[in-house]
Amino acid sequence: MLKRILFPFFPILLLITFYQFQTQPPSAYRLGAFSLPDVFASSDLTQDTTYLPQVEIIQHDSSVSPETHDYLVKGINYMYKFYITRFDYSFPRDLTVKIRVFKNIDDYKAYTSRVASSPVSSHIGLYIHRLQEIVVWQGADTSRFTKTVFHETSHLLLRNQTHYCPRWLNEGLSEYFEELDLSGDVPMVHSQPVKDKRMKTRLPEGGVPALQNYLTQSNREWSSHDNKSDAPRTVAWSLVYYLMDTQKGQRMVKDLLDHYRHQPLDPTQSVEVMNTLAGIDSFATVQSGTAVAFEGSWRQWITEERLDQPIVARSLQKNHTSGIRRWLAMKWE
């Protein structure tokens, strides 16, 4: 009966879907949020920030205080909203941020050595993608603990929809978000004075790599250098902090993430990275000196005083037509 009543309205539903297909950003319809099948079956992805992730903290002889717990949840929710509203991500409605916390460092190392593909003895936090969980040593420093959780949460959010991402961008964003501070009236991301000082010291000494060389490294090469030196991670933080300093730079980050979300795994995609940073719309062949303007601006920025950055996650308007279609889908079944 319901099908016969609704059948005359089917062309209207098709027009709504076609209109959204034309007007919504590519990442939305590519992920199925506005594709034709959504007329009949509700999507399991959401860009609605009213669907916040579930935060599950598993404690191994540790004692996370209620205040710290609430602050972690607040920060994770804010990062989740930021990835949606600024980076155009869509997450599963049942997304869970699972955090395994160890009080004893030896227990932490024993666990990570069993589950991590390539554990590093010096770390105090890891995101294990195949287990979909964050593993952290709590330690006595609450501030360092929360920063580590935020750092690894960025990895979790990014990897949830992006199978391949250049290590400099992945780690740079995690270095950025680990300094998220929600204790004041305005959400802020603090700079990292130690890394900033390194960049200022190394720049006149020729210790800052040319971007043509740095960005064209494979992830394996980047990780190998990262295990031997602080330079790869320091440059990654500097590049991302520079990009996140302006609206234009944030759009560049969004475009990069959007590209890597929708392209097959290919460790040689540095060509697209260089083109995007240079502001080229199409991913064409890189011409000589493509990133010169960007690199010159970044090097000049390194010499300037570093300021903390206010960070704003926009609120999303509810997509009422999608809600109607989901309701109709349930009634149609």
C-alpha angles and dihedrals in degrees: 000000000000091000091055091049094049097041095087089056093054094095089054091054089050091051091050091051092047091049092051091045088058098042106035122086115269094249090062100056094033088060091049099252092124103020124123096259088062088073088069104028128035114245120249090214125080140194091183111111091205084081100075122184122260111246114212117186116193111194124204105197087317128125115215107188119232089246092053091044092053092046091051091050091048092051095045091050091050093050089048091054091046093053089051101043100035104027097033095235125162119208134194112265090236095051111155125194102207115194121188110199125197124194095192116065093210091054089049092052092045092053096045091047088059100045106028119087093217111009118195117213095217099055126099097193139034139180110219104202098191089054094038090226141119117226118200139174107224101206124173096285107087093187093055090046094054091045090052092051092049090047093053093041089061088055090050094049094045095046092047090077103013119069095181128030130156109262093233091059095041094049093037091058091047091050087050098049095044086074094056110136120192097168096100135059092268122045109244139187112213122219120240107242094192093055092040091054091050091054093047091049097045098043098074090039093058091249095127110090123233109258092232087064098036099048095044094061117114116239089252091055092046092051092047091054091043090058090056104037143023090228101091094051093042092053090045091054091047094050094048093044088051092050094046090052092080138036090240091053092049089053088053090054090048091050092049092050091045091053095049092046091060104036125083119254107285122156090198096066094113087109090067090046092055092047094049093049088051091055096247112153099209124053095239132149114301114249123212111283095012095147097037095106093047093046093049091051092048093049091050090050090053090064093053129088112278117233132189113256127230109226123206128191108198122227115244124227113234115258099232096182090056089050091052091049092050090051091049091048091057092047091046095056 
